[in-house]
Amino acid sequence: MCQNSVLLHPVTFTISASQHVAASSDNTSEKKLLHTSKGGGEEREGRARNITETVTMVKRICVIGAGVSGLASTKSCLDEGLEPTCFDMGDDIGGLWKYHAKIVEDRGSVFRSLVTNISKEMMCYSDHPMPSHYPTYLGHADMLKYLHLYAENFKLNNHIRLKTKVEAVTKRPDFTSSGQWDVVVVDENGKKEEMVFDAIIVCSGHNYAANIPKDSFPGIEKFKGQIIHSKDYREPSPYTGKRVLVIGFGNSGADISTEISRHASQVFMSTRDGAWVLDRVADNGYPFDMMIIRRSINVLRHWLPFEWMLRYEERKLNFKFNHVNFGVTPNFRLYSKQVTINDDVPHRIILGKMIMKPNVASFTDNGVVFVDGSRAENLDAVVFATGYHFRFPFLEVDGTLTVHQNKNNFYKNMFLPKLPKQTLALIGLVEPNGPVPALVEMQSRFVTQVFKGLVSLPEESEMLKDISDKQEEHAKKYVILQNMHHKANLFGG
């Protein structure tokens, strides 16, 4: 899991007409902001505090990427009266949801049979419900159609430039006062264009730079079979009659291994940590997310001891199929890592078409040795479903952002604390326990409010402390959950 999702608490600011000062020639103005809060159904003036600060007057916004995050960000800009230009290197909107039969460099894509693991009621934007005739769980083609309907409804296409790659985003020489950026884009014919923007919203995602940790697998260079990453998997037919190993038991690994197992002679699934496996269909045939993402459940989780809720929900999952008996036992407690949502895992295992194995210790020329000493030999192919590196090469040009070891050191997972002007934000760099569209919608609303000067961010030191506190809190929670896991095993929980 990349990061936990962040709850963004809305903050309202009022600016009186007498306090507003027209923008000066250096693109800034001074405003006094009076903090207010809402409560009890009425707007009440909270503890008043005057904040005098220099606010950059932002107008022209560069949005990078026209997927789920980019479309939400473009709309949020328009809602706030800003002027967005959204760039995408593809020939269509949709990002990952645009299926490419052929592998496209530097672009992620879904595989042909992919189906959402979030129901349509949860997978939509708040202001644009899914069409009622759509299936409960969507294939990629239906999801792409929905994104087109969203873009058309809110007239976003007029602000989107397709087949245009953002090559460089660099701070202008007067950035410390203007907060502006130089942006270089390249069209499909190789023609470059330089533009100036007041702010940048990065929505390019993090599912395109494949992570194949070859250093963790001694002898992999000897292996004579095919090695691919799940990013490049499209359909199962090339694996018909073959022996295939899939490494990684997240959502992609589970989907790919179960699908290939219907065509291959044998599939091995290697997992280091195991997984909690959920079905898309829950009690009484309802979508699982409609049963667990609800206020009543959140109230119970808040008031009941955490251990009680964990035991109840874990036992319910094991009642469906016992994870120990099927060899998928997770070495972590529920909610400490992302769950795997798949309907076919127990069926493919019980039929013998998919054999669960622990982590790979080493490769041989025609197979692998697992950490328990067992082997899988005469393998034809290995599929690494081992996640992605997230990187932003266009921000590395002047050193604005270089990501090391996939570490997210952003305030609220969006802002770089050390920037002298907060006119750059990254959207969607989270792995939420729920639907992505609603999350990126909240993020984009928050970001555009910051850009307009209606919400002010804390000082750099406060942002850095918040990041450190969140990371420490996450680490402590993980340790607590692991300790619970060991106790539960000790006492047969």
N, C-alpha and C positions, 0 to 999 in steps of 0.2 A: 504494500500500500504506500502510495506516495506521501500523502499528508492527510490528516483528519480534516473534515470540513469545518469551516468557521462560521459561527452564527453572527451575523452582522446586525447590531442593534441600530435601528434608524434614529437619527438625531435631527431635530428640526431647528433651523435657525431663522430668525426674522431680521430683515434689514429695513429700517425706516427710510423714507424718501430723503429726509434731511441728512441721513448718514451716508447716503450713496454719493460717491464721487466719480465723475466721468473718467474713463480710462485716459491715462496720459500717453504721450508719444512713445514711452518705453514699454508699453503694453502692460502696465501695472496700475493699480489704484489702491487707495487705502479705504478700508471698511471697518466699522465697528459692528460686531456681531453680538446680538443678545440671545443667549441660550434659553430655549424653552423646551418643555417636555409635555407629552400627552398622557393623560391618565383619567380613569373613570368615565370615559366617553366624552370628556370635554377637554379642550385645550387649556392647559393651565400654565401660567408663567412660572417656570422653575426658579431655582436659585439663580438670580440674575448675576451675570458676571460679564463685564465688558472686556472684549478681546480686541485689541488694536493690532492689526497685522497687515502686511503687504500681500495682496492677493493678485496673482497673475490672471489677467483677463483672457481666458481661452475662448477661441472660436472655431478654428479649423483643426479637425481631429483626423489623424491617420489611424484607421483600424486595419490590423493585419490578420487576414484570415476571414473567410465567409462561411464558416461552419456554424454550429449551434451557438458558440460563444460570440462569434463575430456578428451574426445577425442580431442577437440580443443587444450587443453593444451599439451597433449602428442605430437601432431603434431608440435606445436610451438617449443617444446623442440628439436625435431628432426631437424627442420628447422635451429635452431641455433647451431647445432652440439653438443647438450647436450645428456645425456644418461638417459631417463626417464624409470621408472618402475611404471606402473599404476595398482593399486589394487582396486578390487571391490568384495564385499561380495556376489554378485549375481552369477547366473550360466550363465549370458549372459551380453553383453554390453547393453547400452541404458538407464540405470537409470530408471526414471519414465516411459519411453516409453515401457519398458518391462512389458507386462500385466501379472498379477498374479491373477488367478481366486480365489485363497485362500489368506487370509490375512497373510502377512509375517511380523514378528516383526522387527521394526526398518527400514522398507523399505516402501517407498511410491510407489504407483502404480496408473495408470489411471483406469477408469472404462471401462466396455466392449465396450460401444458405443461411447466413446469419439472421437471427431473430432477436429483438430487444429482450432484455431480461427485466425490464420495468414496464408495467402496464401502461396503456395509452393515456389513462386518466392521470397518471403521475408523470408521464413522459412529455407532456405538452407545456407550452408557456402559459403563464397565468391569464393572459388576455387573449388567448387564441386556442380554444378547445380543439381537440382532435375531431374530425368528422365522425358522426355516430356509426357509419357503416364500416369504419376501419376495424380490423380484428383487434382483440384485446392486447395481443403482443404482435408488434409490427415486424415485417421483414424490412430490409434496407430500402427497397423500392418505395414502400409506403411511407417510410420515415422521410425519404427525400422529397416525396410529393408534399408531405405536410410542411416541410421547410419552404418549399416553393409557394405554397398557399400563404404561409406567414409573411414571406417577403413581398408577395403581391398585395396582400391585404394592407400592409403598412407602407407600401410604396418604397421599399428599400432598394429595389433593383436600380433605380436612378442614381444611387450613391455607391454602386459596386462596380469595380473594374476587374474583370476576369482576365485570365491569361497574362497576368502582370505579377512578376515576382519582386518582392522587396529585397533589395540587395544590401542596402546599408541604411542604418539609422544612427546618426551622430549628432552630438550636441553642437549647437551653433556657437561661434566665438563669444557671443554675449549671453550665453545660457544662464549664468548666475543672476542676470537681471531680467531676461526675457522669458526663460524657460522653453525656448523654441528649439526645434529639431530640423536638421537637414535630412531629407529622405531621398534615396536614389532607388528608382524602380526600373525594371527591364521588361519590355513587352515580349510577345512570342517571336518577334522578328529580330530580337537582340538590340532594339533601340532603347537607349537609356534616357531617363528623364529625371531631373532634379527638382525637388519641391521643398517648400518650407511649411512646417505644421506647428501649431501651438501645443499640441499634445499627442501622445501615442497610446493606443490601446492594443496590446499584443494578444491575439486570439488564435495563434497558429498551432496550438495544441502541443501535446508531448507524446504522440503515438506514431512517430515516423522514424526516429533514430533507434534502430534495433539494438538491443543489448544481448549479446552472446558472450557470456563470461568464460571465454576459452581458457583463461589462466586458472580457472577453478577445476578444470578437467584435464589432468595429465594424460598425455598420449593422444589427444584429440587430433593432432596433426597426422597420426598414423591411419586414422579411420578412412576407409576407401569408399564408404557409401556416401549418399547425398546428405548434406547438412543445410537446413534452411531455418529461418526465423518465422514465427507465426504471422508476422506482418506480410510475408510473401506467400502464404497459403491461400489458395482460392477454392479448390474443390478436391474431392477425394479420389477421383478416377485415376490419377497417376499412381496411386498406391494400391491399386487392385492386385490382390494376390501376394503382396509384399509383407515383410516383417518390419514394423515401424516402432520406434521409440519416441515418445513425446516427453519432454522434460519441462516441468512446471504445471501445477495443478490449480491455476487460477481459472477465471471464466474462459479465457481463450483456449488454454490447454485442455480443459474439460470438454468444451464444444468440439474442438478439432479431433481429440482422441476418440470421442464417442462416434463422431461422424466417420472417421477413417476406419473404425473397427467394423463397420458394416461392409467394407470392401476389402480390407487387408486380410492376409492369412492370420496375422497376429499383431496386436498392439500392446506395447508395454507403456505404462504410465509411471514415470519417476517423479516422486515428490519428496522434498526435503522436510516439509513441515506438516503435511497432511492438509485437510480443509474441512470446514463445516459446509455441508452441501444442502442447499435448499431447492425445493421444487418451485416452479412458477405457479403451480396450482396448490392452493392451501385448503383449509377446512371448507366443506360445503361447495367446493368448486370455485371459490373466489380467488382472484389474483393475490399472491402472497403479500405483495407490498401494501395492498389495501387493508390487510389484516394486521400488519405490524407497524405501519406508519400512520398512527392515529393518536388523537389526544388522550384517549382513555389509557392506552398503553404507556404513553409518556408520563402520565400521572402516576401510574403504578410503579414505573421505573424510578420516579423521583422519590416516592414515599416509602416503598418497600426496600428492605435491605438488598443491596446490589447482588449479593451472593444468592439470595433466594430467587431473584428473577433469572439469573444466569442458569441456575440448576434447573428451573422449570423449563426454560426455553431450550436448553441443551438436551434435556430428557425428551422433550417433544420431538426434536430432530432425530434423536436416536430411536424413538418409537416408530418413526417412518421407516428407517432402516438403521440397524446398529452399525455405527461407523467403525467400531473395532472389528467386527466380523467381516466387514468388507475391505479392510486394509487401508482405510482412508483416515484413520484416527488423527485428528489435529493435535499438535503439541502446544496448543495455545487455547485460551478460553474464547468463547463466542464474543464478538465485538472488538477484540483486541487486534484483529486483522480483518481484511475484507473477506466476506463469505463467497463461496462459489455457487452460482445459481445454474443448475442443470437438471433436466428431468430424466436423463438417460443413464447417468453414471451407475446406479445400482443394477440396472437391467443388463448393461453391457458386461459388468463384472460377473454377475451371477450366471451369465451365459458362457463365460470363459473367453469372450472375445477381447476383453481388456484385462490385463494382469497388472495389479498395483505393485510397485517396487519402491524401495527407499532411494535416497540420493545416489547419484553416480559417483563412484570413487575414481574410476579411470576408464579410458578407452583402449581398445585393442584395434587391430587392423580391420576386424569384421564385427565388432560388438563392444559391449561394455561390461565392467565389473561393478557391482553395486556395493555399498558400504557394509552390507551384511554378508558379503562374500559370494552371493549368488551372481549369475551371469545371464546376459541376453546375447546370444550369438547369431551369426548370419543375418545381421541387420542390413536392410537395404537403405533405410533413411532414418534420420533423426530430425525432429522438429523441436526447436527451442521456443517455448512459450514463456520466456524469461523476462518479459517486460521491455522497457525502453529507457534510453537516456533522454532527458529533456535538455534541449539546448536551443540557443537563439543566435545563429551565426551573424545575423544582421546587427545585433547589439554588441557583438564582440569587436567590431571594427575600431571603435575608439575606447574600448575597455569599459563601456557602460555596464555590461553584465557578462560575466563568464561563470558558468555553472560548474561546480566541482562535486563529483561523486553524488550527483542527483540531490544535493542538499538545497532545500528551499528556505532561504533566509530572508523572506519577504514579510513585511508588515501586513497582517491579515491575509497572507498569501498573495498579495497584490502589489505592494509598493516597496521600492528600494529606499530604505531609510537614509542612506548617505547622499542621495541626490539633493542638491541645494534648492531645486524647484521640483515639486511633486507633479510633474506633467507626463509621467510614464506609469502605466499600470499593466499588469498581466492578469488575464482572466482565465479561469478554468484549470489552474494548476492545483487541483485537489482531487481526492478520491472520496466522494461523499458516500455516506450510508443512505443512499436514496437517489432520486433523479437528478441528472445534471442540468437540464434546462432551467428549472426553478432556481438553482444555485447561481448559475452564471447570470441570470436575470437580476437577482439581488446584487451580485457583485457589480454589474455594469451600471445599475442605478446609483449605487454608492460612489463609484468612480466618477461618473459624470457630475454628481453633486460636489465632489471634491474639486474637479476641474473648474466648475463654475464659481467656486469660492463660497458655496452655501454650507459646506462642511469643512472644518479645518482639521488636519491631522496633527497628532502630538509632535513635540520636538523629537529630534533624532534620537536622543538618549532614551526617551520614553518608549519610542518604537522598538529600539534594540532590546530594551528590558522586557517589553511585551513578548517579543520573539523568543528570548531566552526563557522567560517564564513558561510560555506555551510548550516549548521543547522539553523543559524539565518536567512539566505536568504530564506530558505525553509519556515520557520515559518512566515516571513513577507509576502511572496507570498501567503501563505494560508490565512492570515488575510485579505490581499487586495482582494483576490477572494471572501472571505466570505462577506466583505463589499459590493462588487459589487453585490453579490447575494441578499443581503437585499435591496439594492437600486432598483435592477431590480424588486423585488417583490412589493416594495413600489409604483413604477410607472408603474406597469403592464407589465414589460419587460418579 
